[in-house]
């Protein structure tokens, strides 16, 4: 990991944190309640960002994969999703990751290191219906991934797309169940991946929350991938949340996942 990339990572996080603190008290007067985020789990929330607000969800994670004495370490220094509430039930989404992949063979680090930006994500989330009895809260999310925005090491030849339905049930005053179902196409492959996630969330207190999750994908012509993770969130204010998580794969693949980040919400249009 280069010194320059480390500095970029911490400058971005520090700047976002200071920005969020500068507006947090003004936002609390609007009684919007606590922000709901799409991180740190793989399950996207069924709620949308309030109209006229910008929500930034950023962080870093580390994961490793090992097979046949070849170990790959993936560092994502800055994984950022920006969400903007265009109306009461529709949001625009933009995401971009800065990452680096390091490979070790027989315990020796190889010189070929991949680094740079992944394809830019553009998307939307539309709120379909609120929860009513056995009917869950439902939203539809869709993204495209633009190849020309990626660094050379991560640039595919074709545009990737995905979509998913996000659903949520309230189980009690302190617990909830969220799950996603969808499909994705990417990595220059015509093969479709069927996506699923299911996450159980529990409010430990007004500030602390915890979750455990099962997620994965089922490619049309390849073996299925099943993983799990768990984590905690801390609500600094209604407009600022910190998080941390860890996990690994159930099937062969990811050895470990470690992640930490923050999310904040600021007003952009008060009309």
SETI-644988 format. One record per residue (C-alpha): residue number from 1; x, y, z. Coordinates in pm, whole numbers, padded with zeros to 5 digits, always signed. Each point is the difference from the previous one (the first is absolute). Example, Ala and Ser with C-alpha at 12.3 -4.5 7.8 and 13.67 -1.06 7.14 Angstrom:
2
   num       px       py       pz
     1   +01230   -00450   +00780
     2   +00137   +00344   -00066
This chain:
271
   num       px       py       pz
     1   +00000   +00000   +00000
     2   +00160   +00326   -00111
     3   +00041   +00297   +00234
     4   -00184   +00222   -00246
     5   -00309   -00223   -00004
     6   -00003   -00015   +00381
     7   +00008   +00381   +00017
     8   -00285   +00025   -00254
     9   -00210   -00242   +00201
    10   +00035   +00184   +00331
    11   -00038   +00346   -00156
    12   -00331   -00107   -00154
    13   -00133   -00155   +00322
    14   +00112   +00296   +00215
    15   -00155   +00251   -00238
    16   -00331   -00185   -00007
    17   -00005   -00032   +00377
    18   +00061   +00372   +00057
    19   -00265   +00087   -00256
    20   -00256   -00222   +00170
    21   +00062   +00154   +00344
    22   -00042   +00353   -00132
    23   -00361   -00060   -00105
    24   -00124   -00266   +00242
    25   -00171   +00231   +00252
    26   -00190   +00192   -00269
    27   -00138   -00322   -00145
    28   -00129   -00135   +00331
    29   -00252   +00284   +00009
    30   -00172   -00153   -00302
    31   -00103   -00310   +00202
    32   +00090   -00238   -00279
    33   +00098   -00272   +00242
    34   +00321   -00198   -00021
    35   +00150   -00058   -00343
    36   -00032   -00348   -00152
    37   +00300   -00123   -00198
    38   +00090   -00261   -00261
    39   +00322   -00087   +00185
    40   +00174   -00184   +00157
    41   -00195   -00313   -00100
    42   -00066   -00128   -00353
    43   -00375   +00045   +00047
    44   -00114   +00330   -00150
    45   -00255   +00188   +00215
    46   -00358   +00027   -00128
    47   -00022   +00368   +00104
    48   +00100   +00296   -00219
    49   +00185   +00319   +00093
    50   -00237   +00290   +00089
    51   -00073   +00249   -00276
    52   +00265   +00271   -00031
    53   +00260   -00184   +00207
    54   +00337   -00145   -00093
    55   +00117   -00313   +00181
    56   +00363   -00113   -00023
    57   +00097   -00353   +00106
    58   +00373   -00067   -00005
    59   +00260   -00227   +00151
    60   +00273   -00254   -00062
    61   +00025   -00376   +00004
    62   +00255   -00279   -00025
    63   -00058   -00353   -00127
    64   +00215   -00300   -00086
    65   -00037   -00300   -00230
    66   +00230   -00303   -00011
    67   +00003   -00297   -00237
    68   +00278   -00239   -00109
    69   +00259   +00193   +00206
    70   -00090   +00324   -00179
    71   -00132   +00266   +00237
    72   -00162   +00324   -00116
    73   -00046   +00298   +00232
    74   -00253   +00263   -00101
    75   +00025   +00346   +00160
    76   -00286   +00238   -00072
    77   +00122   +00330   +00140
    78   -00308   +00201   -00083
    79   -00334   -00156   -00086
    80   -00250   +00284   -00029
    81   -00370   +00009   -00084
    82   -00167   +00340   -00042
    83   -00382   +00005   +00016
    84   -00223   +00298   -00077
    85   -00374   +00023   +00074
    86   -00156   +00136   -00319
    87   -00355   -00047   +00131
    88   -00170   -00160   +00299
    89   +00025   -00347   -00155
    90   +00287   +00023   -00251
    91   +00376   +00036   +00044
    92   +00298   +00025   -00234
    93   +00315   -00200   +00079
    94   +00368   +00036   -00089
    95   +00284   -00221   +00121
    96   +00373   -00042   -00060
    97   +00267   -00218   +00162
    98   +00375   +00052   +00029
    99   +00168   -00337   +00044
   100   +00320   -00202   -00020
   101   +00057   -00376   -00048
   102   +00318   -00167   +00119
   103   +00085   -00363   -00086
   104   +00227   -00238   +00194
   105   +00122   -00335   -00134
   106   +00162   -00253   +00233
   107   +00030   +00278   +00259
   108   +00179   +00240   -00236
   109   -00156   +00329   -00112
   110   -00021   +00031   -00377
   111   +00103   +00324   -00171
   112   -00320   +00021   -00206
   113   -00227   +00220   +00217
   114   -00334   +00129   -00130
   115   -00124   +00336   +00125
   116   -00238   +00279   -00094
   117   -00369   +00079   -00031
   118   -00272   -00252   -00079
   119   -00276   +00093   -00251
   120   -00220   +00287   +00113
   121   -00343   -00109   +00120
   122   -00308   +00198   -00105
   123   -00342   -00099   +00121
   124   -00331   +00068   +00163
   125   -00226   -00129   +00275
   126   -00378   +00033   -00016
   127   -00221   -00056   +00304
   128   -00294   -00223   -00097
   129   -00209   -00062   +00311
   130   +00004   +00030   +00377
   131   -00033   -00293   +00236
   132   -00360   -00116   +00059
   133   -00050   -00311   +00211
   134   +00162   -00295   -00177
   135   +00088   +00220   -00302
   136   +00360   +00127   +00041
   137   +00137   +00343   -00078
   138   +00124   -00024   -00360
   139   +00240   +00198   -00220
   140   +00158   -00063   -00340
   141   +00369   +00079   -00057
   142   +00187   +00007   -00332
   143   +00359   +00083   -00102
   144   +00225   +00022   -00304
   145   +00382   -00022   +00023
   146   +00184   +00218   -00254
   147   +00321   -00163   -00136
   148   +00165   +00322   -00127
   149   +00008   +00144   +00355
   150   +00220   -00281   +00135
   151   +00377   -00014   +00029
   152   +00180   -00226   -00248
   153   +00040   -00287   +00247
   154   -00376   -00017   +00065
   155   -00147   +00107   -00334
   156   -00243   -00252   -00155
   157   -00093   +00009   -00368
   158   -00375   +00001   +00058
   159   -00242   +00191   +00221
   160   -00115   -00187   +00309
   161   -00356   +00024   +00131
   162   -00192   -00125   +00302
   163   -00337   +00033   +00165
   164   -00156   -00123   +00322
   165   -00316   +00025   +00205
   166   +00062   +00109   +00358
   167   -00255   -00118   +00259
   168   -00030   +00053   +00375
   169   -00216   -00126   +00288
   170   -00030   +00148   +00350
   171   +00017   -00288   +00249
   172   -00018   +00201   +00323
   173   +00088   +00342   +00141
   174   +00365   -00104   +00005
   175   +00039   -00246   -00288
   176   -00056   -00017   -00375
   177   +00064   -00224   -00299
   178   +00125   +00127   -00337
   179   +00061   -00195   -00317
   180   +00090   +00059   -00366
   181   -00071   -00201   -00314
   182   +00140   +00093   -00342
   183   +00230   -00067   -00295
   184   +00334   +00135   -00124
   185   +00205   -00011   -00321
   186   +00365   +00106   -00006
   187   +00371   -00084   -00038
   188   -00040   -00030   -00380
   189   -00211   -00314   +00045
   190   -00348   -00060   -00149
   191   -00071   -00230   +00294
   192   -00265   +00131   +00240
   193   +00055   -00013   +00377
   194   -00303   -00041   +00222
   195   +00052   +00209   +00315
   196   -00142   -00060   +00346
   197   +00054   +00150   +00346
   198   -00178   -00033   +00335
   199   +00094   +00201   +00310
   200   -00133   +00004   +00356
   201   +00045   +00332   +00181
   202   -00035   +00072   +00371
   203   +00005   +00331   +00190
   204   +00215   -00052   +00309
   205   -00072   +00357   +00115
   206   -00093   +00337   -00151
   207   +00360   +00034   -00122
   208   +00124   -00354   -00063
   209   -00130   -00247   -00256
   210   +00115   -00345   -00112
   211   -00070   -00232   -00290
   212   +00080   -00344   -00139
   213   -00039   -00081   -00368
   214   +00007   -00278   -00258
   215   +00056   +00094   -00364
   216   +00131   -00127   -00331
   217   -00054   -00053   -00370
   218   -00097   -00289   -00223
   219   +00162   +00026   -00347
   220   -00182   -00173   -00285
   221   +00291   -00226   -00101
   222   +00230   +00007   +00303
   223   +00005   -00105   +00364
   224   -00203   +00205   +00246
   225   +00176   +00228   +00248
   226   -00136   +00027   +00355
   227   +00142   +00235   +00264
   228   -00087   +00143   +00340
   229   +00091   +00311   +00195
   230   -00090   +00180   +00322
   231   +00061   +00345   +00139
   232   -00097   +00296   +00213
   233   -00106   +00360   -00054
   234   +00028   +00302   +00227
   235   -00229   +00300   -00050
   236   +00200   +00311   +00093
   237   -00302   +00216   -00091
   238   -00308   -00041   -00218
   239   +00218   +00100   -00295
   240   +00330   -00178   +00071
   241   +00061   -00372   +00040
   242   +00318   -00203   +00049
   243   +00024   -00371   -00084
   244   +00225   -00305   +00009
   245   -00044   -00356   -00126
   246   +00173   -00331   -00066
   247   -00080   -00318   -00190
   248   +00113   -00290   -00217
   249   -00133   -00241   -00261
   250   -00191   -00322   +00061
   251   +00097   -00147   -00336
   252   +00358   +00009   -00132
   253   +00115   +00356   -00060
   254   +00033   +00294   +00237
   255   +00212   -00080   +00306
   256   -00069   +00317   +00198
   257   -00171   +00336   -00034
   258   +00065   +00300   +00227
   259   -00175   +00334   -00049
   260   -00053   +00336   +00168
   261   -00161   +00323   -00111
   262   -00232   +00293   +00060
   263   -00315   +00144   -00151
   264   -00147   +00349   +00025
   265   -00293   +00203   -00134
   266   -00004   +00368   -00097
   267   -00270   +00230   -00146
   268   +00051   +00114   -00359
   269   -00340   +00142   -00092
   270   -00228   +00136   +00276
   271   -00292   +00080   -00229
